[in-house]
Amino acid sequence: MLEKDTFMKNYSMKQILRLTLMLILVWGCTKSELDRDITQPIAYNVPAEFQVYIDSFLSAGQQRGIDSIAIDNLVVDWEAENENLVGHTCAVCYKAKEVDSLQKYIIIKPDCWNGLNDHLKEVVMFHELGHCYLNRSHKSGNMGNGYVKSIMNKP
């Protein structure tokens, strides 16, 4: 579990908002055609390095009264050589429509992911999990100070 209190002590709200804005502007997700075998049975396959962010997402949901999220149909994987996530995309949520959208994939671009700190990795995963499990689409809009209102923002 990420230590949010430690993070908040080390960074001002203004710095956090700037980092979040930078992430959204530079590493926004874009849907790509993925060549995945989606005829397999529903599976859960999340490598340990990503599981901490899934656990944090579920915990954040519980803190907000959302207890009904069941993440038992997710595969998190690195981008394959033939997939080429578009542009500066860092990750993408992909729902296997041929299986009634039950199987969910989050595909991560290694070059992008490896350059992020833990907080920004969490923001990327929360953004993609928002697509996959909360059915959130991209949201535009800024607060009065120009910062984005949501991590689901897309420029």
ABEGO torsion letter per residue (X at the ends): XBBAAAAAAABBAAAAAAAAAAAAAAABBBBBBBBBBAABBBBBBBBAAAAAAAAAAAAAAAAAGBAABBBAABBBBBBBAAAGBBEABABBBBBBAAAGGABBBBBBBAAAAAABBAAAAAAAAAAAAAAAAAGBBBBBEBBAAGBBABAABBX
